[in-house]
Amino acid sequence: MLCSAIANAGGCKVDEGSVHPCIINGHDYGQLLYSLGVLGLLMLVTIPGGLFAFAVWFILLTLHRASWRKRFSAAVPPPIPRPSSSA
């Protein structure tokens, strides 16, 4: 979105097909805007991958907590020590 906002403000064309010249304040930002635009496509892989990793993590966390709770709920508390009768 930032890429297209900058390109629209400068009156430039940006697409994923090729680099187009974009002169803003005497400098060509075409390659930079192209890179920013193509990096936006990276979210098509990272967002689903991140959601999948989160789902796996959440399932493992739930299983771990269930086994942890089961382990400690079945445990017998340690015996209370008796005071020594040395006095």
N, C-alpha and C positions, 0 to 999 in steps of 0.2 A: 504494500500500500504506500509505503514511503517512497519507493522507487517511482511509482506512477504519479504520485503527488509532485515530486521534484520534476519529473519529465513534463507533466502538464503545465507546471509553473514556468518552465523554460521553453515551452512550445516544441518539445521534442517527441519523437516516436520511439517507443520501447516495445520490443516483443522478444520471444524466446528463439526466434529463428536466426537472427544475426545482429551484429552491432551496428547501430546507426549513429552518425555523428550528432552530438548534442553540445552546442557551444553555449556556455553560461559564463558571463563575465570574462570572456576571452579565453576560457579553458574548455577543452573537449572532455566532457564527462560521459561520453557514450559507452566506453568499456566498463566504467564503474556502475553505471545504471543497468547495463546488461547483466553484469554479475549479480547485482542486487535482485534483479527480477528473476533470474534463473535460480538463485538460492531460495526464493520463495517456493519453488517446486519441491525443494527438499522436505518441506513439511508433509508432503504426500506420503513420505516413507516414515518420517520420524514420529508423527502424531499417532498413526496406528501401531507402530512398534512400541512406543511409550505406553499406550493404553494396554497392549498385550503384556508388556513387562509388569505394569502395575497390577493387572489381574492375577498374574502368576504369583507375584509377591504377596498380594492380599490373601490368596488361597493358602500359600505356605505359612503365612503369619497366623491365619485362623487355625490351621492344623497344629502348628507349634503351640499356640496358646491352649488349645484343647488338651493336648498331651501333657503340657505343663500343669494345667489345672487338675487333670486326672491323677498325675503323679503326686501332687501335694495334698489333694483331698483324701487319698488313700493312706497317707503316711501316718504313722502313730507318733504322737508327740513324745519328746524325750522324757525320761523319768525325772521327777523332781528330786534333787539330791537331799539326803537327810543330814541334819547337822551332826557333826561329830560329838560324841559324848566324852571328850577328853577332860573336861573341867570338873 
